[in-house]
């Protein structure tokens, strides 16, 4: 797990300075895992807020990818898993009197030109999310929060493995995202409206 923390620090530093897709942002605009990485200490409210933001951002970004390229099994499955992550966190926010933050608009994410390129986004997102939970689990936590954070981190490790397999397959010249994984065959289709998307992970987006 230490390797995730090292990768997380490097990636979120880059996010804090330039944003995931090169947009300069300030620390005040960061949310989710990027905001958690930029922080130096955490209250229960901080951790629950960053956690739910990151899960909201993941769901929105994976929805944005499918809005752009059509239904893709890996994304539809993980998007459903993000719903379960959110459902696990919501009772904790209620129990600890933490306000539920606004959810990002899927239309606000800047995406690459092809589906194949999005798998690297998934890898980065899940690495950052795992790193966030590692930091939180190093804190003194109530048992109910620790239990949920541990389970969410395990789920993200499974998501990371799925994205890494796809990203590696694409890198080796495979056709990940087609056939059984994509139901519309748009793995390498270039979409002209991709450049219209303006937000990114950690900037009103996931940061993970």
Buried (B, 14 or more C-beta within 10 A) or exposed (E): EEEBBEBBBEBBEBBBEBBBBEBEBEEEBBBBBBBBBBBEEBEBEBBBBBBBBBBBBBBBBBBBBBBBBBEBBBBBBBBEBBEEBBEBBBEBBEEBEBEBBEBBEBBBBBBBBBBBBBBBBBBBBBBBBBBBBBBBBEBEBEEEBBEBBBBBBEBBBEBBEBBBBBBEBBEEEBBBBBEEBBEBBBBBEEBEEBEEBEBBBBBBBBBB
